């Protein structure tokens, strides 16, 4: 259950924050800040969840980059 959430939620957060700020770098940084806070609090303790977060973050970044480029045209 948590692994699937780790695969989906960070990517969706990047897309959401990019939609709000119209900047994919800011959206990614805000998502990284939230993930860092959750790691610091101890909510994520497994390596495979951490890797899933990174993969999802990367996919979300690439999707939001295309989305911003499309909006700017």
PyMOL Python script that loads the backbone (N, CA, C, O; Angstrom):
from pymol import cmd

cmd.read_pdbstr("""\
ATOM      1  N   UNK A   1       0.819  -1.196   0.000  1.00  0.00           N
ATOM      2  CA  UNK A   1       0.000   0.000   0.000  1.00  0.00           C
ATOM      3  C   UNK A   1       0.863   1.260   0.000  1.00  0.00           C
ATOM      4  O   UNK A   1       0.655   2.158  -0.817  1.00  0.00           O
ATOM      5  N   UNK A   2       1.830   1.327   0.915  1.00  0.00           N
ATOM      6  CA  UNK A   2       2.670   2.527   0.993  1.00  0.00           C
ATOM      7  C   UNK A   2       3.579   2.653  -0.214  1.00  0.00           C
ATOM      8  O   UNK A   2       3.903   3.759  -0.646  1.00  0.00           O
ATOM      9  N   UNK A   3       3.990   1.516  -0.755  1.00  0.00           N
ATOM     10  CA  UNK A   3       4.853   1.546  -1.933  1.00  0.00           C
ATOM     11  C   UNK A   3       4.123   2.132  -3.133  1.00  0.00           C
ATOM     12  O   UNK A   3       4.701   2.913  -3.889  1.00  0.00           O
ATOM     13  N   UNK A   4       2.871   1.767  -3.313  1.00  0.00           N
ATOM     14  CA  UNK A   4       2.079   2.306  -4.421  1.00  0.00           C
ATOM     15  C   UNK A   4       1.850   3.802  -4.231  1.00  0.00           C
ATOM     16  O   UNK A   4       1.892   4.567  -5.194  1.00  0.00           O
ATOM     17  N   UNK A   5       1.608   4.217  -2.993  1.00  0.00           N
ATOM     18  CA  UNK A   5       1.464   5.648  -2.718  1.00  0.00           C
ATOM     19  C   UNK A   5       2.767   6.385  -3.006  1.00  0.00           C
ATOM     20  O   UNK A   5       2.748   7.513  -3.498  1.00  0.00           O
ATOM     21  N   UNK A   6       3.899   5.751  -2.703  1.00  0.00           N
ATOM     22  CA  UNK A   6       5.191   6.372  -2.974  1.00  0.00           C
ATOM     23  C   UNK A   6       5.445   6.485  -4.471  1.00  0.00           C
ATOM     24  O   UNK A   6       6.202   7.353  -4.906  1.00  0.00           O
ATOM     25  N   UNK A   7       4.829   5.627  -5.257  1.00  0.00           N
ATOM     26  CA  UNK A   7       4.977   5.709  -6.705  1.00  0.00           C
ATOM     27  C   UNK A   7       4.083   6.769  -7.335  1.00  0.00           C
ATOM     28  O   UNK A   7       4.368   7.230  -8.441  1.00  0.00           O
ATOM     29  N   UNK A   8       3.017   7.161  -6.662  1.00  0.00           N
ATOM     30  CA  UNK A   8       2.036   8.058  -7.266  1.00  0.00           C
ATOM     31  C   UNK A   8       2.076   9.474  -6.685  1.00  0.00           C
ATOM     32  O   UNK A   8       2.083  10.448  -7.437  1.00  0.00           O
ATOM     33  N   UNK A   9       2.101   9.592  -5.391  1.00  0.00           N
ATOM     34  CA  UNK A   9       1.897  10.877  -4.719  1.00  0.00           C
ATOM     35  C   UNK A   9       2.956  11.936  -5.062  1.00  0.00           C
ATOM     36  O   UNK A   9       2.571  13.062  -5.377  1.00  0.00           O
ATOM     37  N   UNK A  10       4.257  11.647  -5.020  1.00  0.00           N
ATOM     38  CA  UNK A  10       5.217  12.717  -5.356  1.00  0.00           C
ATOM     39  C   UNK A  10       5.050  13.271  -6.766  1.00  0.00           C
ATOM     40  O   UNK A  10       5.185  14.476  -6.978  1.00  0.00           O
ATOM     41  N   UNK A  11       4.760  12.410  -7.721  1.00  0.00           N
ATOM     42  CA  UNK A  11       4.541  12.890  -9.090  1.00  0.00           C
ATOM     43  C   UNK A  11       3.327  13.790  -9.192  1.00  0.00           C
ATOM     44  O   UNK A  11       3.351  14.810  -9.880  1.00  0.00           O
ATOM     45  N   UNK A  12       2.261  13.405  -8.499  1.00  0.00           N
ATOM     46  CA  UNK A  12       1.059  14.246  -8.500  1.00  0.00           C
ATOM     47  C   UNK A  12       1.299  15.576  -7.792  1.00  0.00           C
ATOM     48  O   UNK A  12       0.770  16.608  -8.206  1.00  0.00           O
ATOM     49  N   UNK A  13       2.095  15.551  -6.726  1.00  0.00           N
ATOM     50  CA  UNK A  13       2.405  16.803  -6.027  1.00  0.00           C
ATOM     51  C   UNK A  13       3.203  17.752  -6.910  1.00  0.00           C
ATOM     52  O   UNK A  13       2.953  18.957  -6.910  1.00  0.00           O
ATOM     53  N   UNK A  14       4.156  17.220  -7.659  1.00  0.00           N
ATOM     54  CA  UNK A  14       4.929  18.072  -8.577  1.00  0.00           C
ATOM     55  C   UNK A  14       3.998  18.706  -9.599  1.00  0.00           C
ATOM     56  O   UNK A  14       4.108  19.900  -9.879  1.00  0.00           O
ATOM     57  N   UNK A  15       3.092  17.930 -10.153  1.00  0.00           N
ATOM     58  CA  UNK A  15       2.155  18.449 -11.149  1.00  0.00           C
ATOM     59  C   UNK A  15       1.235  19.490 -10.525  1.00  0.00           C
ATOM     60  O   UNK A  15       0.986  20.533 -11.130  1.00  0.00           O
ATOM     61  N   UNK A  16       0.732  19.226  -9.334  1.00  0.00           N
ATOM     62  CA  UNK A  16      -0.142  20.179  -8.649  1.00  0.00           C
ATOM     63  C   UNK A  16       0.574  21.492  -8.364  1.00  0.00           C
ATOM     64  O   UNK A  16       0.053  22.566  -8.666  1.00  0.00           O
ATOM     65  N   UNK A  17       1.763  21.407  -7.784  1.00  0.00           N
ATOM     66  CA  UNK A  17       2.509  22.628  -7.461  1.00  0.00           C
ATOM     67  C   UNK A  17       2.935  23.374  -8.724  1.00  0.00           C
ATOM     68  O   UNK A  17       3.023  24.602  -8.716  1.00  0.00           O
ATOM     69  N   UNK A  18       3.196  22.649  -9.800  1.00  0.00           N
ATOM     70  CA  UNK A  18       3.537  23.307 -11.066  1.00  0.00           C
ATOM     71  C   UNK A  18       2.333  24.043 -11.627  1.00  0.00           C
ATOM     72  O   UNK A  18       2.470  25.136 -12.176  1.00  0.00           O
ATOM     73  N   UNK A  19       1.153  23.447 -11.491  1.00  0.00           N
ATOM     74  CA  UNK A  19      -0.069  24.117 -11.960  1.00  0.00           C
ATOM     75  C   UNK A  19      -0.337  25.393 -11.185  1.00  0.00           C
ATOM     76  O   UNK A  19      -0.822  26.377 -11.743  1.00  0.00           O
ATOM     77  N   UNK A  20      -0.023  25.376  -9.904  1.00  0.00           N
ATOM     78  CA  UNK A  20      -0.283  26.549  -9.065  1.00  0.00           C
ATOM     79  C   UNK A  20       0.748  27.639  -9.320  1.00  0.00           C
ATOM     80  O   UNK A  20       0.399  28.817  -9.403  1.00  0.00           O
ATOM     81  N   UNK A  21       2.026  27.251  -9.448  1.00  0.00           N
ATOM     82  CA  UNK A  21       3.086  28.256  -9.567  1.00  0.00           C
ATOM     83  C   UNK A  21       3.494  28.553 -11.008  1.00  0.00           C
ATOM     84  O   UNK A  21       4.200  29.533 -11.246  1.00  0.00           O
ATOM     85  N   UNK A  22       3.069  27.734 -11.981  1.00  0.00           N
ATOM     86  CA  UNK A  22       3.449  27.853 -13.386  1.00  0.00           C
ATOM     87  C   UNK A  22       4.957  27.753 -13.586  1.00  0.00           C
ATOM     88  O   UNK A  22       5.498  28.313 -14.540  1.00  0.00           O
ATOM     89  N   UNK A  23       5.642  27.034 -12.683  1.00  0.00           N
ATOM     90  CA  UNK A  23       7.073  26.838 -12.793  1.00  0.00           C
ATOM     91  C   UNK A  23       7.388  25.431 -12.303  1.00  0.00           C
ATOM     92  O   UNK A  23       7.132  25.108 -11.142  1.00  0.00           O
ATOM     93  N   UNK A  24       7.937  24.596 -13.170  1.00  0.00           N
ATOM     94  CA  UNK A  24       8.178  23.210 -12.788  1.00  0.00           C
ATOM     95  C   UNK A  24       9.339  23.069 -11.810  1.00  0.00           C
ATOM     96  O   UNK A  24       9.399  22.091 -11.064  1.00  0.00           O
ATOM     97  N   UNK A  25      10.256  24.025 -11.801  1.00  0.00           N
ATOM     98  CA  UNK A  25      11.344  23.973 -10.822  1.00  0.00           C
ATOM     99  C   UNK A  25      10.820  24.248  -9.406  1.00  0.00           C
ATOM    100  O   UNK A  25      11.210  23.574  -8.453  1.00  0.00           O
ATOM    101  N   UNK A  26       9.953  25.221  -9.281  1.00  0.00           N
ATOM    102  CA  UNK A  26       9.370  25.532  -7.971  1.00  0.00           C
ATOM    103  C   UNK A  26       8.503  24.375  -7.495  1.00  0.00           C
ATOM    104  O   UNK A  26       8.536  24.016  -6.317  1.00  0.00           O
ATOM    105  N   UNK A  27       7.735  23.795  -8.394  1.00  0.00           N
ATOM    106  CA  UNK A  27       6.907  22.648  -8.033  1.00  0.00           C
ATOM    107  C   UNK A  27       7.736  21.476  -7.546  1.00  0.00           C
ATOM    108  O   UNK A  27       7.360  20.792  -6.594  1.00  0.00           O
ATOM    109  N   UNK A  28       8.858  21.247  -8.198  1.00  0.00           N
ATOM    110  CA  UNK A  28       9.745  20.155  -7.787  1.00  0.00           C
ATOM    111  C   UNK A  28      10.393  20.457  -6.442  1.00  0.00           C
ATOM    112  O   UNK A  28      10.481  19.576  -5.587  1.00  0.00           O
ATOM    113  N   UNK A  29      10.843  21.682  -6.247  1.00  0.00           N
ATOM    114  CA  UNK A  29      11.464  22.048  -4.965  1.00  0.00           C
ATOM    115  C   UNK A  29      10.480  21.958  -3.803  1.00  0.00           C
ATOM    116  O   UNK A  29      10.853  21.519  -2.715  1.00  0.00           O
ATOM    117  N   UNK A  30       9.241  22.362  -4.015  1.00  0.00           N
ATOM    118  CA  UNK A  30       8.239  22.244  -2.954  1.00  0.00           C
ATOM    119  C   UNK A  30       7.967  20.780  -2.614  1.00  0.00           C
ATOM    120  O   UNK A  30       7.794  20.433  -1.446  1.00  0.00           O
ATOM    121  N   UNK A  31       7.930  19.938  -3.618  1.00  0.00           N
ATOM    122  CA  UNK A  31       7.715  18.511  -3.379  1.00  0.00           C
ATOM    123  C   UNK A  31       8.910  17.897  -2.657  1.00  0.00           C
ATOM    124  O   UNK A  31       8.733  17.080  -1.754  1.00  0.00           O
ATOM    125  N   UNK A  32      10.114  18.280  -3.043  1.00  0.00           N
ATOM    126  CA  UNK A  32      11.306  17.785  -2.352  1.00  0.00           C
ATOM    127  C   UNK A  32      11.301  18.224  -0.895  1.00  0.00           C
ATOM    128  O   UNK A  32      11.696  17.459  -0.015  1.00  0.00           O
ATOM    129  N   UNK A  33      10.859  19.444  -0.633  1.00  0.00           N
ATOM    130  CA  UNK A  33      10.783  19.922   0.749  1.00  0.00           C
ATOM    131  C   UNK A  33       9.796  19.093   1.568  1.00  0.00           C
ATOM    132  O   UNK A  33      10.071  18.755   2.720  1.00  0.00           O
ATOM    133  N   UNK A  34       8.651  18.766   0.978  1.00  0.00           N
ATOM    134  CA  UNK A  34       7.684  17.924   1.684  1.00  0.00           C
ATOM    135  C   UNK A  34       8.226  16.522   1.918  1.00  0.00           C
ATOM    136  O   UNK A  34       8.035  15.954   2.994  1.00  0.00           O
ATOM    137  N   UNK A  35       8.892  15.966   0.933  1.00  0.00           N
ATOM    138  CA  UNK A  35       9.478  14.636   1.098  1.00  0.00           C
ATOM    139  C   UNK A  35      10.577  14.648   2.155  1.00  0.00           C
ATOM    140  O   UNK A  35      10.669  13.727   2.967  1.00  0.00           O
ATOM    141  N   UNK A  36      11.404  15.679   2.149  1.00  0.00           N
ATOM    142  CA  UNK A  36      12.467  15.776   3.156  1.00  0.00           C
ATOM    143  C   UNK A  36      11.879  15.878   4.563  1.00  0.00           C
ATOM    144  O   UNK A  36      12.405  15.284   5.504  1.00  0.00           O
ATOM    145  N   UNK A  37      10.801  16.625   4.701  1.00  0.00           N
ATOM    146  CA  UNK A  37      10.152  16.734   6.014  1.00  0.00           C
ATOM    147  C   UNK A  37       9.598  15.383   6.463  1.00  0.00           C
ATOM    148  O   UNK A  37       9.687  15.039   7.641  1.00  0.00           O
ATOM    149  N   UNK A  38       9.031  14.622   5.538  1.00  0.00           N
ATOM    150  CA  UNK A  38       8.501  13.309   5.913  1.00  0.00           C
ATOM    151  C   UNK A  38       9.624  12.340   6.254  1.00  0.00           C
ATOM    152  O   UNK A  38       9.466  11.507   7.147  1.00  0.00           O
ATOM    153  N   UNK A  39      10.763  12.433   5.553  1.00  0.00           N
ATOM    154  CA  UNK A  39      11.903  11.582   5.884  1.00  0.00           C
ATOM    155  C   UNK A  39      12.446  11.954   7.256  1.00  0.00           C
ATOM    156  O   UNK A  39      12.785  11.079   8.054  1.00  0.00           O
ATOM    157  N   UNK A  40      12.528  13.241   7.528  1.00  0.00           N
ATOM    158  CA  UNK A  40      13.053  13.716   8.806  1.00  0.00           C
ATOM    159  C   UNK A  40      12.169  13.278   9.975  1.00  0.00           C
ATOM    160  O   UNK A  40      12.672  12.942  11.047  1.00  0.00           O
ATOM    161  N   UNK A  41      10.859  13.282   9.765  1.00  0.00           N
ATOM    162  CA  UNK A  41       9.922  12.858  10.810  1.00  0.00           C
ATOM    163  C   UNK A  41       9.888  11.343  10.979  1.00  0.00           C
ATOM    164  O   UNK A  41       9.360  10.849  11.975  1.00  0.00           O
ATOM    165  N   UNK A  42      10.436  10.608  10.035  1.00  0.00           N
ATOM    166  CA  UNK A  42      10.517   9.166  10.154  1.00  0.00           C
ATOM    167  C   UNK A  42       9.371   8.399   9.535  1.00  0.00           C
ATOM    168  O   UNK A  42       9.166   7.232   9.870  1.00  0.00           O
ATOM    169  N   UNK A  43       8.617   9.016   8.642  1.00  0.00           N
ATOM    170  CA  UNK A  43       7.500   8.333   8.006  1.00  0.00           C
ATOM    171  C   UNK A  43       7.953   7.350   6.932  1.00  0.00           C
ATOM    172  O   UNK A  43       7.229   6.409   6.604  1.00  0.00           O
ATOM    173  N   UNK A  44       9.140   7.563   6.387  1.00  0.00           N
ATOM    174  CA  UNK A  44       9.669   6.668   5.367  1.00  0.00           C
ATOM    175  C   UNK A  44      10.964   6.070   5.890  1.00  0.00           C
ATOM    176  O   UNK A  44      11.923   6.790   6.168  1.00  0.00           O
ATOM    177  N   UNK A  45      10.987   4.752   6.023  1.00  0.00           N
ATOM    178  CA  UNK A  45      12.184   4.118   6.550  1.00  0.00           C
ATOM    179  C   UNK A  45      12.723   3.002   5.658  1.00  0.00           C
ATOM    180  O   UNK A  45      13.750   2.400   5.972  1.00  0.00           O
ATOM    181  N   UNK A  46      12.054   2.730   4.577  1.00  0.00           N
ATOM    182  CA  UNK A  46      12.478   1.660   3.669  1.00  0.00           C
ATOM    183  C   UNK A  46      13.169   2.255   2.445  1.00  0.00           C
ATOM    184  O   UNK A  46      12.763   3.296   1.931  1.00  0.00           O
ATOM    185  N   UNK A  47      14.208   1.583   1.995  1.00  0.00           N
ATOM    186  CA  UNK A  47      14.963   2.055   0.834  1.00  0.00           C
ATOM    187  C   UNK A  47      14.119   2.005  -0.439  1.00  0.00           C
ATOM    188  O   UNK A  47      14.208   2.909  -1.269  1.00  0.00           O
ATOM    189  N   UNK A  48      13.306   0.969  -0.605  1.00  0.00           N
ATOM    190  CA  UNK A  48      12.512   0.866  -1.834  1.00  0.00           C
ATOM    191  C   UNK A  48      11.444   1.958  -1.905  1.00  0.00           C
ATOM    192  O   UNK A  48      11.068   2.371  -3.002  1.00  0.00           O
ATOM    193  N   UNK A  49      10.955   2.430  -0.772  1.00  0.00           N
ATOM    194  CA  UNK A  49      10.014   3.560  -0.789  1.00  0.00           C
ATOM    195  C   UNK A  49      10.731   4.843  -1.193  1.00  0.00           C
ATOM    196  O   UNK A  49      10.180   5.662  -1.929  1.00  0.00           O
ATOM    197  N   UNK A  50      11.946   5.014  -0.715  1.00  0.00           N
ATOM    198  CA  UNK A  50      12.740   6.186  -1.078  1.00  0.00           C
ATOM    199  C   UNK A  50      13.017   6.196  -2.578  1.00  0.00           C
ATOM    200  O   UNK A  50      12.910   7.242  -3.219  1.00  0.00           O
ATOM    201  N   UNK A  51      13.366   5.058  -3.135  1.00  0.00           N
ATOM    202  CA  UNK A  51      13.624   4.959  -4.573  1.00  0.00           C
ATOM    203  C   UNK A  51      12.346   5.203  -5.371  1.00  0.00           C
ATOM    204  O   UNK A  51      12.383   5.853  -6.416  1.00  0.00           O
ATOM    205  N   UNK A  52      11.219   4.689  -4.888  1.00  0.00           N
ATOM    206  CA  UNK A  52       9.939   4.923  -5.562  1.00  0.00           C
ATOM    207  C   UNK A  52       9.595   6.416  -5.548  1.00  0.00           C
ATOM    208  O   UNK A  52       9.074   6.938  -6.533  1.00  0.00           O
ATOM    209  N   UNK A  53       9.883   7.102  -4.446  1.00  0.00           N
ATOM    210  CA  UNK A  53       9.653   8.551  -4.376  1.00  0.00           C
ATOM    211  C   UNK A  53      10.494   9.285  -5.416  1.00  0.00           C
ATOM    212  O   UNK A  53      10.005  10.199  -6.080  1.00  0.00           O
ATOM    213  N   UNK A  54      11.740   8.892  -5.556  1.00  0.00           N
ATOM    214  CA  UNK A  54      12.625   9.551  -6.518  1.00  0.00           C
ATOM    215  C   UNK A  54      12.152   9.305  -7.951  1.00  0.00           C
ATOM    216  O   UNK A  54      12.154  10.220  -8.775  1.00  0.00           O
ATOM    217  N   UNK A  55      11.751   8.081  -8.242  1.00  0.00           N
ATOM    218  CA  UNK A  55      11.252   7.761  -9.590  1.00  0.00           C
ATOM    219  C   UNK A  55       9.991   8.572  -9.898  1.00  0.00           C
ATOM    220  O   UNK A  55       9.860   9.143 -10.980  1.00  0.00           O
ATOM    221  N   UNK A  56       9.075   8.614  -8.943  1.00  0.00           N
ATOM    222  CA  UNK A  56       7.841   9.364  -9.137  1.00  0.00           C
ATOM    223  C   UNK A  56       8.117  10.861  -9.285  1.00  0.00           C
ATOM    224  O   UNK A  56       7.489  11.534 -10.103  1.00  0.00           O
ATOM    225  N   UNK A  57       9.043  11.369  -8.502  1.00  0.00           N
ATOM    226  CA  UNK A  57       9.423  12.777  -8.582  1.00  0.00           C
ATOM    227  C   UNK A  57      10.001  13.100  -9.956  1.00  0.00           C
ATOM    228  O   UNK A  57       9.698  14.148 -10.527  1.00  0.00           O
ATOM    229  N   UNK A  58      10.823  12.215 -10.482  1.00  0.00           N
ATOM    230  CA  UNK A  58      11.425  12.417 -11.797  1.00  0.00           C
ATOM    231  C   UNK A  58      10.373  12.396 -12.904  1.00  0.00           C
ATOM    232  O   UNK A  58      10.386  13.244 -13.796  1.00  0.00           O
ATOM    233  N   UNK A  59       9.473  11.432 -12.845  1.00  0.00           N
ATOM    234  CA  UNK A  59       8.409  11.349 -13.847  1.00  0.00           C
ATOM    235  C   UNK A  59       7.512  12.588 -13.769  1.00  0.00           C
ATOM    236  O   UNK A  59       7.137  13.147 -14.800  1.00  0.00           O
ATOM    237  N   UNK A  60       7.172  13.015 -12.564  1.00  0.00           N
ATOM    238  CA  UNK A  60       6.369  14.218 -12.393  1.00  0.00           C
ATOM    239  C   UNK A  60       7.066  15.456 -12.918  1.00  0.00           C
ATOM    240  O   UNK A  60       6.429  16.323 -13.516  1.00  0.00           O
ATOM    241  N   UNK A  61       8.383  15.547 -12.699  1.00  0.00           N
ATOM    242  CA  UNK A  61       9.151  16.678 -13.198  1.00  0.00           C
ATOM    243  C   UNK A  61       9.139  16.715 -14.722  1.00  0.00           C
ATOM    244  O   UNK A  61       8.922  17.768 -15.321  1.00  0.00           O
ATOM    245  N   UNK A  62       9.371  15.565 -15.345  1.00  0.00           N
ATOM    246  CA  UNK A  62       9.395  15.523 -16.808  1.00  0.00           C
ATOM    247  C   UNK A  62       8.028  15.849 -17.402  1.00  0.00           C
ATOM    248  O   UNK A  62       7.936  16.559 -18.403  1.00  0.00           O
ATOM    249  N   UNK A  63       6.967  15.330 -16.785  1.00  0.00           N
ATOM    250  CA  UNK A  63       5.619  15.628 -17.271  1.00  0.00           C
ATOM    251  C   UNK A  63       5.293  17.112 -17.100  1.00  0.00           C
ATOM    252  O   UNK A  63       4.742  17.736 -18.006  1.00  0.00           O
ATOM    253  N   UNK A  64       5.631  17.672 -15.944  1.00  0.00           N
ATOM    254  CA  UNK A  64       5.311  19.076 -15.709  1.00  0.00           C
ATOM    255  C   UNK A  64       6.157  19.991 -16.586  1.00  0.00           C
ATOM    256  O   UNK A  64       5.715  21.083 -16.943  1.00  0.00           O
ATOM    257  N   UNK A  65       7.359  19.564 -16.936  1.00  0.00           N
ATOM    258  CA  UNK A  65       8.187  20.350 -17.852  1.00  0.00           C
ATOM    259  C   UNK A  65       7.517  20.451 -19.219  1.00  0.00           C
ATOM    260  O   UNK A  65       7.471  21.526 -19.817  1.00  0.00           O
ATOM    261  N   UNK A  66       6.997  19.325 -19.709  1.00  0.00           N
ATOM    262  CA  UNK A  66       6.260  19.345 -20.981  1.00  0.00           C
ATOM    263  C   UNK A  66       5.003  20.190 -20.868  1.00  0.00           C
ATOM    264  O   UNK A  66       4.642  20.908 -21.800  1.00  0.00           O
ATOM    265  N   UNK A  67       4.342  20.101 -19.728  1.00  0.00           N
ATOM    266  CA  UNK A  67       3.109  20.847 -19.517  1.00  0.00           C
ATOM    267  C   UNK A  67       3.370  22.356 -19.545  1.00  0.00           C
ATOM    268  O   UNK A  67       2.607  23.109 -20.150  1.00  0.00           O
ATOM    269  N   UNK A  68       4.441  22.790 -18.895  1.00  0.00           N
ATOM    270  CA  UNK A  68       4.776  24.218 -18.870  1.00  0.00           C
ATOM    271  C   UNK A  68       5.168  24.692 -20.254  1.00  0.00           C
ATOM    272  O   UNK A  68       4.778  25.787 -20.659  1.00  0.00           O
ATOM    273  N   UNK A  69       5.930  23.896 -20.989  1.00  0.00           N
ATOM    274  CA  UNK A  69       6.303  24.269 -22.356  1.00  0.00           C
ATOM    275  C   UNK A  69       5.072  24.411 -23.244  1.00  0.00           C
ATOM    276  O   UNK A  69       5.015  25.297 -24.097  1.00  0.00           O
ATOM    277  N   UNK A  70       4.093  23.544 -23.043  1.00  0.00           N
ATOM    278  CA  UNK A  70       2.858  23.601 -23.827  1.00  0.00           C
ATOM    279  C   UNK A  70       2.051  24.848 -23.483  1.00  0.00           C
ATOM    280  O   UNK A  70       1.455  25.470 -24.363  1.00  0.00           O
ATOM    281  N   UNK A  71       2.033  25.213 -22.198  1.00  0.00           N
ATOM    282  CA  UNK A  71       1.290  26.395 -21.753  1.00  0.00           C
ATOM    283  C   UNK A  71       1.928  27.667 -22.288  1.00  0.00           C
ATOM    284  O   UNK A  71       1.218  28.607 -22.646  1.00  0.00           O
ATOM    285  N   UNK A  72       3.265  27.715 -22.350  1.00  0.00           N
ATOM    286  CA  UNK A  72       3.961  28.910 -22.797  1.00  0.00           C
ATOM    287  C   UNK A  72       3.809  29.157 -24.289  1.00  0.00           C
ATOM    288  O   UNK A  72       4.038  30.276 -24.747  1.00  0.00           O
ATOM    289  N   UNK A  73       3.432  28.149 -25.057  1.00  0.00           N
ATOM    290  CA  UNK A  73       3.275  28.335 -26.517  1.00  0.00           C
ATOM    291  C   UNK A  73       2.042  29.083 -26.864  1.00  0.00           C
ATOM    292  O   UNK A  73       1.773  29.317 -28.042  1.00  0.00           O
TER     293      UNK A  73
END
""", "prot")
cmd.dss("prot")
cmd.show_as("cartoon", "prot")
cmd.util.cbc("prot")
cmd.orient("prot")
